[in-house]
Amino acid sequence: MLFRWLFMIALCAPAVLQAATPPPETVSAEIDWLHELTLGGSTGLALFVLFFAMVTLAVERLLNLRRKHIIPTRFVETALPLWSEAASASLLAHCQRFPSTIGRMTAFLVEHREAPAALLIDGAAEIGQRELMKEQRKAYSLAVIASIAPLLGLLGTIIGMVEAFKLVEIYGDEGGATILAGSISKALITTVLGLVIAIPGLALYHFFRFRIQELGKQLDEEMEKLINAWLLKDPRT
């Protein structure tokens, strides 16, 4: 009987001790990211410059890469009945009233209307392609920033790590892990900055690239309407 009671006490003892022991306190560290981001040194400053350049380019693309600068609404519908020689001045005025890629392509057709249709079509297509390529090059700057930023951040981290181990070499065990941890934390900030710039920069580049492609398709469709009605129509009609 005694052994039975001792056996039951041995089974219940861990549960009783666990209930009596207070749970450990959870330690949470709050990070002042704004302060941490200012510790990147000269590399961090260069990354901030890249960040503001990315924001400026993105705003410029959002403002200038709109439909009205490529294909204004109802431009084609208004221009279609103005192809006759008597209405050439009105058609040119219509193109000037809507400064856009399709407006410049249409003005080329009007100004060289006596040329063969094949030359007119090729010339107008070249104008549109040249302007879309120019818009593509402007968006490509975002891809360059997205590529440079993480590499620059990694460079800052490596420099910071070299400085951290140099401190350990100088102070040895006197500084303990505090010096090493603080220096490494400071070094990693530049990597964080680089990724913060690279991720949205790359996303914006692909967004504007897709936007240019879609506007290019719409431009081809609208110009096809004008060319079919003006240059490729049946001469018997």
C-alpha positions, 0 to 999 in steps of 0.5 A: 500500500505504501509503495502504491501511494509513493508511486502516485505521488511520483506521478503527480509531482511534476504536474504540481511543480509545473502548476506552481512554477510561474510562467516565464516573462515574455521579453519583447524588443521594440525597434525604432526603425526610423533611428535604425535607418539613419545608422547606415552611414555613407552607404545608407545615404546613397541608398536614400538618394536611390529611394528618392530617385525611384519615387521621382521616376515613379511619379513622372511615369504615372503622370506622363504614361497616361492614355491621353498622351498616347491615344486620347479618347475619341481621337480616331472617331473625330479624325475619320471624316476629316481625311479629304483634302478640303479638311486637311487643315482641320485634321492638322488642327485636330492633331495639334489640339491633342498632342499625343503619339497617335496625333503625331502619327496622323499628322505625318499621314496628312502632311505626306498624303501624296506619298505611296500608301506603303511609305505612309504606313511604314513612316507612321509605324516608325514614329509610334515605335520610336515614341514607345521605345522612348517611354520604355527607356524611361521606365527602364531606369526603375529596373536599374535602380532595383538592380543597384540597390540590393548590391549597394546594401550588401556592400554596406553590410560587408563594410559594417561586418569588417568594422564589427570584427575590427572592434572585436580585434581591438577590444577582445573580450572586454566588450563582450557580445554587445559590441559585436551585436550592435555593429552587426545590427548596424551593418544589416540596416543597409541590406534592409534599405536595399531590399526596401528599394529593390522590391517596389522598384522592380514591381513598378518597372514591370507595371509600367512595362506592361502598361506600355505594351497595352498602350502599344496594342491599343495604338496599333488598333486605333491606327489600323482603323485610320489606315484601313479607312484612308489608305486601304479602302476600295477605290471604287467606293 
